[in-house]
Amino acid sequence: MKTAAAVLTLGLTAVFPCLRAIADDPPTVLERVQRKFAENEDIRKLATSQPEALAAAGWMTGAWDAVVKTYATKIEGEKVEKGTRTTRFELGGRWLVSRNKGAGPIGEDAVEILGFDPYQRTWRWQFFSSVGRGTNAALVSAQGWDGSRLTLAGTFYIWGESADVALRLVKMGDDEYYEIFEEKQPGDARRPFLEYHYTRTKAPAAAKPAPKPPAK
């Protein structure tokens, strides 16, 4: 019976490596996080509360009209398209999710995600579109908002072509802002190639009551 039990244990260990003794193994990422949460209540609370830094971007929520300018190149001239955007806090109020309709170089739909990582103290921006453009890695900023500006940088993939990109968010007011994409050029110069101009959608004017017929 002991021999049979030993064979069974050996077989289970071979099939399910997690049954091996792990006392001497390095901690997994879950174990490292669990230890961090157990030792630091402030860090644990960050997982269940909206980062205070997001207050700097709360004005971005709402409905927007978009004018998208694709800068002229040696191959094609400048293009201007129109679209719309709706932005709101999602996923527990931790991320600003913008859904664009027809707002892109060729009128594609897209989703942008902007948020603040309180653990690494960085802003992150992601983008995905209906025509395959998107970010494989987030554009990030460790500096945060500088008054009315936020600049994020990283690698942006456009139909398989990678570019060292800076994204400048420029707030003109609570009802107007720009997203300007620039590619890093030799000599550390920046060349803009795409610009989004957003203005808050105006609420439709209230219908005027029909005039009363003249008294008889």
Beta strands, then each sheet from edge to edge (+ up, - down):
strand 1: 62-70
strand 2: 79-90
strand 3: 95-101
strand 4: 110-117
strand 5: 122-129
strand 6: 139-141
strand 7: 149-158
strand 8: 161-173
strand 9: 176-185
strand 10: 189-200
sheet 1: 6+ 5- 4+ 3- 2+ 1- 10+ 9- 8+ 7-
end
